[in-house]
Amino acid sequence: MRGLFKSALTIAGCTLAFNAFAETVIDEVWTCELKEGKEIEDVHKANAAWVKHMNSAIDVGEIKSGTVTAIVGEQGQFLYVDTYPSLAAWATADEYQSSEAGKTAMKAIDDGLQAAADCPTNRLYKYTSN
């Protein structure tokens, strides 16, 4: 439970910094572990390809994505934080990625993501700045 609380605080802090001027955004947070022999740079490369593709494939406003890594503690674990401008944007992205056309277009990107890390769990958050 303590680890979950620390993760939530980290996510909240990163989301605040990542979206300083947004009023409300949707964050999809994936909990991941590097695969053996992989480095966080492999994750960054695969994630950059995903963001570039998503922003060119669908028109929902800017999709952002980043990684949260530990400064102290388990170094093999990290979080992806994918930020969407709205819940409708997230739904459109999810629908695209689940479609046959999306799966075909993203095969090499998905292969790169899966080669770098295992990401067995995710959560969807609504972030509202005050």
N, C-alpha and C positions, 0 to 999 in steps of 0.2 A: 504494500500500500504506500509506503514511504517513497519508493521508486516512482510510482504512478503520480504522486503529488509533485515530485521534483520534475517529472516530465511535463506535467500540466503547467507548472510555473515557467519552465523553459519555453514551451510552446507559446504561452501568453506573452512572454517577453519578446520572443522573436517575431511574433505576429504584430506586436505593437511597433517594433522597429521597422518591420518589413512593409507595414501599411500605415505609416504615420499620418497620411492625409486622407485615408478612407474612412467613411462613416460606418459602413457595414460590409463585411466580406465573408466569404465562405472558405474555410481552411480544411482541406483533407490531409490528415496526418497519418503517415505510415510508420510503423515501428519496424525497423530493419536490422539485419546483422550481415556484416560483410562475409562473403564466401571465402573459403580458404584460398590464400594466394592473391587475394584482391586487395586493393588499396582504395582509400576514399577518393582518390583522383579518378579511378575507374567509374565510381558512382557519379562524380561530377560530370564526366564526359558523357555518360549515358543519359543523365538527367538533362543536360544542356540540349541534347538531340531531341528529347521528348518535348521540352518546352518550345523549341523552335518549330517542331512539326505541329504541335497543337495550335500554336498561334497562327500558323499559316493555313491549317486545314479547316478550322472553324472560326467564325466571326462572332465572338461573344464578348469582346473587350479583351484586355490584356490578362493572360494567365501567367502567373508567376510561380516559381518553384525554387526551393532551396533545401539545404540540409542543415540539420542541427547535430553537432557532434559534441561529445563530452570533452571537457578540459581535464577533469579528474575522474577516475573511475574506469569502467569497462570501455575500452577504445574500439572494440569491434562492433559496437551497437551505435545506431544513429537513427535519426528521424528524417523523413522527407516531409516538407510542408508545402503542399500545392495550394495556391491561393487563387480563388475565382472571384470575379467582381459581383456575382450574385448566385443565388441558388439555381436560377434558370440556366446560368452559364455552366455551372457544375453539371446539371442534368444533361445539357446538350453535349458536353465533353464526354460524360459517361456513356451516353447513347452512341456517340460516334465511335468510341473505343470498343464498344460491344458489337458494333455492326460488322458485317462481313467486309465491307469496303475499308473500314477503319482497321480491322485486324490485318488485312492484306497490306495496307499502306504502312502499318506500324510494325510489321513482323521483325525487321532488322533492329528497330529501336527496342522493342520488347525483349528480343534475344539479348541485347546488350544490357538492359536493366536486370534481367534475370540471371545473367552470367556474373554480375557484380555482387548481388545481394539477395537474401531471402527477406521478404517483407510480409509476414503472415497475418498481421493485423492492421486495421486502419479505423479511424473515426472521422466523422464529419463534424466540424465546429462552426458556429456562427460567431464572428467577432464584431462587436460594436464598440466604436470609440466614443468617448464622452467628451 
